[in-house]
Amino acid sequence: MLHQVREQPGHAQHGKPSALRAFLGSVVAIVVTLLVVALLGGVLVVLDPRSTSADTTVGGSYSVPSSGPGRYGSGTLGPWQKLIHRISPEDQIREVLAFDGVFMFGDSIAVQDSSALERLLADRTGDSIAFHDWSGQSASAAVDALEEWSRSYGLPRRIVMAVGTNDIFDPPAFAAQVERALRIAGPDRTVYWVNVYVDRTKHPAAVRDADLANSAWINQQLQDAALRHPNLRIIDWSGFLMSRPNRPAQYLRDGVHTSQPVGGSARNELIADAIQTR
């Protein structure tokens, strides 16, 4: 019995380092697991089958900061250059040109929806598409990108311009950018332009009214340009939303960006239908 009593303290002393080692081992295992999960999360962002090889930023925001009320009631466009964007790499751009595909220049709505559009076009028409989508960019910035791609690569027969939403802050500047885009494209290419609908639901009533009025102003400028340019085709996203029984609420999550999957699918279908019926 005495022998057993002497051994119990000794056994307990040896047990403390063992327990400590077990605890530290568990902590290390948890840390390693978290690191692996974090690394895998980064890999999944790149390897997500819904994405292409286009460069998509994973940080930042879709929403453009604005302050107001600005000259036209919707506020003023804030800094957007660090917002989320998705731009196809050079090899994809050249491949799209080689196979007579489509170039698309868009804003945050396109950043969100363009992966699904790429799949839709591939399934329905077999068309490939290259993107220059940047949250917050106005028509001016998108046309700058169009001009740069025209110089660097040339242009395909079909070009989609999905910008204008961020021009509600300065509607009078929009018409000149439409003319500029058509001049760069030339008369032998078709430019499909998605018109706009903005009614930011979290803003005061006066701002929402201005958003709708400025959207209509943008869309009228597109209509006027289409009368002058037979190669300009308007994709009537605004008309689609206005014609729905419950209007845009089902299709827009914030009065601007598409809901998923309903709004995104509806908008992409309109774009695909327009391209398909060329």
N, C-alpha and C positions, 0 to 999 in steps of 0.2 A: 504494500500500500504506500509506504514512504517513497519507494522508488517511483511509483506512478505519480505521486505528488510532485516530485522534483522534475519529472519530465514535462508536466503540463505547462509550467512557465516557459521552459525552453521551447516547446512546441508553439506556444503563442508568439514568442519572439521571432521565430522563423516565419510565422504566418503573416506578420505585419509587412515585411518587404514583399512577400508574395502577393498580398492584397493590393499593395501600392503599385507593384508591377502590373497587375491585372487592370487596375484603374487607369494607369497611364496608357496601357495598351488600348483600352477602350476609347480614351480621348483621342489618341493618335488615329485609331481606326475611323472615328467619326470625322476628324479633320480631313483625312485622306478621302473619305467618301464624299464630303462636301466639295472638296477641290475637284474630284473627278466629275461630280454632277455639274459643277460650274463649267468645267472644260467641255463636257458633253453638251451642255446648253449652248455654248458658243459654236460648237460644231454643228448642232442641229439648226442653228440659225442659217449657217452656210449651206447645209445639205438638205434643208427642208425641201421636199419634192415639189412643193407649190412654188418655189422660187427658181429663177433661172440664174445664169452666171452674171446677171446684171449686178452692179455694185449698189447695195442697199445699206444705208446707215441704220444702225440698230439703236442708236441713242437719239435724243432730241424729241421733237414734238411735231405733230401734223399741223397744229393750230398756229395761225399767224397772229402775233401780237398786234393789236391796233389801239390807237388812242383817238379820242374824238371830241366833238362830233365830226371834225374835219369840214372841208368845204362843201361836201355833198351829203352829209348826214350819216354816213356809214363809218366815219372815223378816218384814220390815216394808216397806211400800210407800214407795219413795223419791220424790223430786221428779219429776214427769212433765210439768209445764206447758210445758216447752220442747222436748219431744220432737216427733217428726214428726206432723203432723195434716193432715186433708183436710176442708174444710168448704165446702159449696156456697154460692155467692153468692146474694144475695137474689132476683135475677131468676129463677134456676133453681129456688129454693124455691117461688116463687109460680107458676111454670109447672107444676111437679109437682102442686101443689094444684089448679090449674085443670083438669088432665087426669086427676085422680083417681089419681095415682101413689102412690109409697111413700116414706116417710121412714125413714132408717136411722141409728141411733146405735151406734157401735162403738169398738173399741179398736185396738191395733196390727195385729191380724190383719185387721180390716176396712180399715185404711189401706192395707195391702198388696194386698188382694184386691178392693176395691170397684170399681175401674175395669173389671175383667173381669166383675164381677157386673152392672154397668150395661149392658155390651154384651150379656150373656146375656139379661137381662130384655127388652131392646129387641128382640132377635132372636126370642125365644120367645113372649113375651106382649104385646109392644108397650108395656109399662109403663115409665114414666120414674121416676127415683129421685133423691132429694136426700140428701146425707150430712152427718152430723156425726161424723166418725171422728177419734179422738185417741189416740195411743199412750199407754198407761199409765193412761187414765182408768178409774175404778171405776164401778160402777153408779150411785153417788151423783152423780158428775159428769155422767154421761150423762143421768140423769133431770133434773138441773138444766137441761141443754140442751134436753131435751124440753119442759120447762115454759116455758122462754124462747121456743121456737119456737111453742108453743101460744098464748102471749100475743101474740106479734108477728105471726104469720101464720095461726093456726088449724092444724088437723091433718087429714091425709087419713084415709081409712077403714082403711088398713093401715100399721102401724108395725113395723119390725124393730129389736129390741134385741139387739145382738151384743156384749154386755158381761157381765162376771162373772169373767173370767179374773183380773183384778187384785183381785178380792174374796177370793181364797184367803188373802190376808194378814190378813183380818178377816171370816171367814165369818158370824158372827152378825149383822153389820150388813146383810147382803144382803137378807133377807126384807122388811124395811121398805121398801127401795128398789123392790122388785117391786110391793108394794102401792101405793106412791106413784105409780109409772108407770101402773098400771092405773086409779088414781083420776084422774089427769090425762087419760088417754085416754078414759075413760068406757066404759060398757057396750056402746055401739053401734059401737065400733071394735075391730078385731082386732089384738092385739099378738102378734107372732111373736118368741119369745125363743130365741136359740141357746144351748144349754147348753155346758158347758165341759169341757175336758180339759187338765190341766197335769201334766207329768212332766218337769221341766227336766233334760235328760240330762247336763249338765255339772256338776250339783250332787251333793253327797254322797248316799249312799243314804238317810240319815235325812230329808233335805230332800225327796227325791223321793217317799218314802213319805208325808210330810206333804202334799205337793202333790196326790197322788192322793186322799188322804183328804179334804182340803179341797175338792177338785173335786167329789167325791161329795156332800159336805155342801151345797155350792152347788146342785147339781143336784136334791137331795132337796127343798130349799126351793122350787125351781121347780115340782117335781111337786106339792107340797102346795098351792102357789098356784093351779095349774091346776085342782085339785079344787074350789076356791072360786070360780074365775072362768072360766066357759065361753068367754070371748073371749080367753083366753090359750092360745096354741098353742106347744108346745115343739118346736123343731127339734133333733133328737137327734144332734148332732155327736159327743158322747161315745160314744153307743151305736154309731154308725157305725164309729168308730175301734176300739172294743173287739171288734167283730164281724169285723174283717178277719183273714185267716189269719196274716199276719205282724204283726198289731196295728198300732200307729201309725207305726212307723218309716218306712214308705214315704210317709206323708202329712204328717209333721211333720219339719222340718229341725232342730229343737232341743228337741222335746218340747212345744212351745207353738205356734209359728208354722208355717203351712202350707208345705210344699215346693212348688216350682213346676216344672211346671204341675200335677202330679198332685194334691197336697193342696188347693191353691187351687181347682182345678176341681171337686173332689169336694164341698168345702164350699159353694161357690156353687151347685152343682146341688141340694143339699139345700134351700138357701134358696129358689131359684127354684121347685122342686117344691112347697114349702109354700105359697108365694104363689099359684101357679097353681091349686092345688086348693082355693082358698078357697070 
